[in-house]
Amino acid sequence: MDNEAAFPSKAEVLEDLSSLSDTVGRILAKAIQKARTWFEKDGLPFEPTLFACMVRYHAKIYMAAEALDAEDDAEALLSETLPNIGLQIFHKGYLVKILKASDGLPPVPNSASRVGFYNQQLQMFFNSRTRDVLETRLNLLYLWDCNEQHHQDSLKLCCPSSGGRSRAEVVELWSESLNMAAEPVVTATAEDTADLPFDRSAWRDDLEIGETDVGSGSGKN
């Protein structure tokens, strides 16, 4: 990234995204708990690829609920769902993807689009509320991970500076560990859906896909 001096400082980014980071942390805590409970309630063997996919799926639902609960458009959580239930948020000019970390680091990009994102290529975001096309200031990552018991054990905000198709090509400009929200305390039951913010009988997925960022098929990001 040759023009890093033109980007906001780490301190400025952390201040700008303080409230969003709290929201993302709360959403991920609930999503991770939901995904883990699905395996626990029937004593099913753990499958990491499916687990990561289910975390993204539940996070998508909770993000939609956050947007609906906002008092006005200025406070609304502007998010969009990408192929393979990829998640990203636009807030105060920052475009932030939510990814599962790979050994504590950003996962190696699995598409040309992701490589460009890591390399801080200019991104455009379509605001479906106002119908405006918004230009980004900086591309960022929320990276989450879990321990061997499948409880969340890390959350950080990362600014990538470069990326390619190998681990050696993925470089962070900076990263910051964030406080993690406490997971909800629930009893795993087959009917554990009471806090999902939608009526399952009426649920339909009509969100528009705004970017082609198809994964490699691993489902781990």
C-alpha positions in Angstrom: 0.0 0.0 0.0 1.9 3.0 -1.3 -0.4 5.8 -0.1 -0.9 4.8 3.5 -0.2 8.3 4.7 -3.5 9.4 3.0 -5.5 7.0 5.1 -7.0 7.7 8.6 -4.7 6.9 11.5 -5.3 3.8 13.7 -6.4 6.0 16.6 -9.0 7.8 14.4 -10.3 4.6 13.0 -10.7 3.0 16.5 -12.6 6.1 17.7 -14.8 6.3 14.6 -15.7 2.6 14.9 -16.0 2.3 18.7 -19.8 2.0 18.6 -19.8 -0.3 15.6 -17.2 -2.6 17.2 -19.4 -3.0 20.3 -22.3 -3.9 18.0 -20.3 -6.4 16.0 -19.0 -8.0 19.1 -22.5 -8.4 20.5 -23.8 -9.9 17.2 -20.9 -12.3 16.9 -21.3 -13.5 20.5 -24.9 -14.4 19.8 -24.2 -15.9 16.4 -21.4 -18.1 17.8 -23.6 -19.3 20.6 -26.4 -20.1 18.2 -24.1 -22.1 15.9 -22.5 -24.0 18.7 -25.8 -24.8 20.3 -27.1 -26.4 17.1 -24.4 -29.1 17.4 -24.8 -29.5 21.1 -28.5 -29.9 21.3 -28.5 -33.2 19.4 -25.0 -34.3 20.3 -23.8 -33.9 16.7 -20.1 -34.2 15.8 -18.6 -30.8 15.3 -17.9 -29.7 11.7 -15.8 -26.5 11.5 -16.8 -25.5 8.0 -20.5 -25.8 8.8 -20.0 -24.0 12.1 -18.3 -21.0 10.4 -21.1 -20.8 7.8 -23.8 -20.9 10.6 -22.0 -18.1 12.5 -22.2 -16.0 9.3 -25.8 -16.9 8.8 -26.9 -15.9 12.3 -24.8 -12.8 12.2 -26.6 -11.8 9.0 -30.0 -12.1 10.7 -28.9 -10.1 13.7 -27.3 -7.4 11.6 -30.6 -7.1 9.7 -32.4 -6.7 13.0 -30.0 -4.0 14.1 -30.7 -2.0 10.9 -34.5 -2.2 11.5 -34.1 -1.1 15.1 -32.2 2.0 14.3 -34.0 5.2 15.1 -33.0 7.0 11.8 -31.0 6.3 8.7 -27.9 8.0 10.1 -27.8 5.4 12.8 -28.7 2.4 10.7 -26.3 -0.5 10.3 -25.5 -0.5 6.6 -24.6 -4.1 5.7 -24.9 -6.4 2.7 -24.6 -10.1 2.2 -22.1 -11.5 -0.3 -22.0 -14.9 -1.9 -21.3 -17.7 0.5 -23.0 -15.6 3.2 -20.0 -13.2 3.3 -20.6 -10.2 5.5 -19.5 -6.6 5.2 -20.6 -3.3 6.7 -20.2 0.3 5.5 -19.9 2.8 8.3 -18.5 6.4 8.3 -16.7 5.7 5.0 -15.1 2.5 6.2 -15.9 -0.8 4.5 -15.4 -3.7 6.9 -15.6 -7.4 6.2 -16.3 -9.9 9.0 -14.1 -12.9 8.7 -13.0 -15.9 10.7 -9.3 -15.5 11.5 -6.8 -18.1 10.3 -4.3 -18.8 13.2 -5.0 -15.2 14.4 -4.3 -13.7 11.0 -6.5 -12.5 8.1 -7.3 -15.5 5.9 -5.5 -15.8 2.6 -7.7 -14.2 -0.1 -9.8 -16.7 -2.1 -10.8 -14.4 -4.9 -9.4 -11.6 -7.0 -12.0 -9.3 -5.3 -10.7 -10.2 -1.9 -7.1 -9.6 -3.0 -8.1 -6.1 -4.2 -9.8 -5.4 -0.9 -6.6 -6.4 1.1 -4.6 -4.1 -1.2 -6.8 -1.2 -0.3 -8.3 -0.8 -3.8 -11.1 1.7 -3.9 -14.5 0.1 -3.1 -18.0 1.3 -3.8 -21.0 0.5 -1.5 -24.6 0.7 -2.6 -26.9 2.1 0.2 -30.2 0.4 -0.4 -32.0 2.8 1.9 -31.0 6.0 0.1 -30.1 4.4 -3.3 -26.7 6.2 -3.2 -23.4 4.8 -4.2 -20.9 5.5 -1.5 -17.1 5.6 -1.8 -14.9 4.0 0.9 -12.1 5.7 2.8 -10.4 2.5 4.1 -10.9 -1.3 3.9 -10.9 -3.1 7.2 -11.5 -6.5 8.7 -13.2 -7.7 11.9 -11.5 -11.1 12.6 -13.1 -13.5 15.1 -12.0 -16.9 16.3 -12.9 -19.6 18.8 -11.1 -22.0 21.1 -11.2 -25.8 21.1 -14.5 -25.7 23.0 -16.0 -23.5 20.2 -16.4 -20.5 22.4 -15.2 -17.2 21.0 -11.7 -16.3 22.3 -10.6 -13.4 20.1 -12.0 -10.4 18.2 -9.9 -7.8 16.5 -10.0 -5.0 14.0 -7.4 -5.2 11.3 -6.2 -2.9 8.6 -4.7 -5.0 5.7 -2.0 -3.3 3.6 -1.5 -6.0 1.0 -2.8 -9.4 -0.1 -2.2 -12.2 -2.6 -2.9 -15.8 -3.0 -0.3 -17.0 -0.5 0.2 -16.5 3.3 3.5 -14.6 2.7 1.6 -11.9 0.6 -0.9 -11.1 3.3 0.3 -8.2 5.4 -1.4 -6.1 8.1 -0.7 -2.4 8.5 -2.1 -2.7 12.0 -4.5 -4.6 14.2 -6.2 -4.0 17.5 -7.7 -6.6 19.9 -11.2 -5.7 20.9 -13.3 -6.5 24.0 -15.6 -9.5 23.4 -19.2 -9.5 24.4 -20.4 -12.2 26.8 -22.2 -15.0 25.1 -25.9 -15.5 26.0 -26.4 -18.1 28.7 -28.9 -20.6 27.4 -29.9 -24.2 27.7 -29.4 -26.1 24.4 -32.8 -27.3 23.2 -34.3 -28.2 19.8 -36.6 -25.2 20.2 -33.8 -22.7 20.9 -34.9 -20.0 18.4 -36.9 -17.7 20.7 -34.5 -14.7 20.4 -34.1 -14.8 16.6 -35.5 -11.5 15.3 -37.9 -12.9 12.7 -40.9 -15.1 12.3 -39.5 -18.4 10.8 -42.8 -19.1 9.0 -42.5 -15.8 7.1 -38.7 -15.6 6.7 -37.5 -15.0 3.1 -34.0 -14.0 1.9 -34.5 -11.1 -0.6 -31.3 -9.2 0.2 -29.5 -8.1 -2.9 -26.0 -9.3 -3.5 -23.7 -6.3 -4.3 -20.4 -7.9 -5.0 -18.9 -11.0 -6.6 -16.6 -12.5 -4.0 -17.1 -16.2 -4.3 -15.0 -18.3 -2.0 -12.9 -21.3 -2.7 -15.6 -23.6 -1.4 -14.0 -24.2 2.0 -16.6 -22.0 3.8 -14.2 -21.2 6.6 -14.2 -17.4 6.1 
